[in-house]
Amino acid sequence: MNNPCPICHNELRNTDTPGLSMCQRQSVFVPELNSDIETVHALIFTNDNGHQVFKIIAVPPYSFEIHDDPGSMKQTRIVKTTNVKFGTADHLVQEVVMTVPGIVHCQWDDKQQVIEKIKLLSLFS
């Protein structure tokens, strides 16, 4: 059995790539962007020992790229999606907000707590 999604708690689905599982793709309205976006709550790569070495967790407009490779890199990159106007059209652009030298833990299904965690981390960056 796969791990549950940290956002919706549904079972993650295996992909064609061994060790890679993900939540179902869906369209969600993001008030901060005033737009619907296609997203996957979670994408998780698990090594042969069952350790989750890489995760992408999306809490739009933010996403968290978490590297937790035993004996190697442990960091979290926080990325924010923003609306940028190019001419007459709006485009979604992603930018790295910060990189944390360690693993960020949060109650991922609580967006307000996620936002508060980002604010707290930004105080120390």
PyMOL commands that set and color helices and strands:
alter all, ss='L'
color gray80, all
select helices_A, chain A and resi 111-123
alter helices_A, ss='H'
color red, helices_A
select strands_A, chain A and resi 13-14+20-22+26-30+35-39+42-46+52-59+62-68+74-86+89-100
alter strands_A, ss='S'
color yellow, strands_A
deselect
rebuild
show_as cartoon
